[in-house]
Amino acid sequence: MGGGGQERGSGTASKSLRDLRVAEVSRLDVTIEKGKVTAFRARVNVSFKYEK
């Protein structure tokens, strides 16, 4: 799980997104190995202002 896109996206987002209003976890995935959670990821819907 994962991959690297979140790092690139968050770098761009931190330069152009302002006034985050709402964040909602819409999906949560986990990887379980030998009975233990080894990884997780969340899909989050957000509401924000975008500035160019």
C-alpha positions as CSV (number, residue, x, y, z in Angstrom):
1,M,0.0,0.0,0.0
2,G,1.1,3.6,-0.4
3,G,3.4,4.5,-3.3
4,G,4.7,8.1,-3.1
5,G,1.9,10.1,-4.7
6,Q,0.8,11.4,-1.4
7,E,4.2,13.0,-0.8
8,R,4.1,14.8,-4.2
9,G,0.5,15.8,-3.7
10,S,1.0,17.1,-0.2
11,G,4.0,19.2,-1.4
12,T,1.9,20.9,-4.1
13,A,-1.1,21.2,-1.8
14,S,0.9,22.9,1.0
15,K,1.8,25.7,-1.5
16,S,-1.7,26.3,-2.8
17,L,-4.4,25.2,-0.4
18,R,-5.8,27.6,2.2
19,D,-8.6,27.5,4.7
20,L,-9.2,23.8,5.1
21,R,-12.9,23.5,6.1
22,V,-13.9,19.8,6.4
23,A,-12.1,16.5,6.3
24,E,-14.0,13.2,6.2
25,V,-12.5,9.7,6.2
26,S,-14.5,8.0,3.6
27,R,-12.6,4.7,3.5
28,L,-10.0,2.9,5.6
29,D,-8.0,0.0,4.3
30,V,-5.7,-2.1,6.5
31,T,-3.2,-4.9,5.7
32,I,-3.1,-7.7,8.3
33,E,-0.2,-10.1,8.5
34,K,0.1,-12.9,11.0
35,G,-2.8,-11.4,13.0
36,K,-1.4,-7.9,13.2
37,V,-2.0,-4.7,11.3
38,T,1.1,-3.9,9.3
39,A,-0.1,-1.1,7.1
40,F,-3.1,1.2,6.7
41,R,-4.3,4.0,4.4
42,A,-7.2,6.3,4.5
43,R,-9.2,8.0,1.7
44,V,-10.1,11.5,2.9
45,N,-12.5,13.9,1.3
46,V,-11.6,17.5,2.0
47,S,-13.2,20.9,1.5
48,F,-10.7,23.8,0.9
49,K,-9.9,27.0,-0.9
50,Y,-7.5,26.8,-3.8
51,E,-5.2,29.8,-4.6
52,K,-3.1,30.1,-7.8
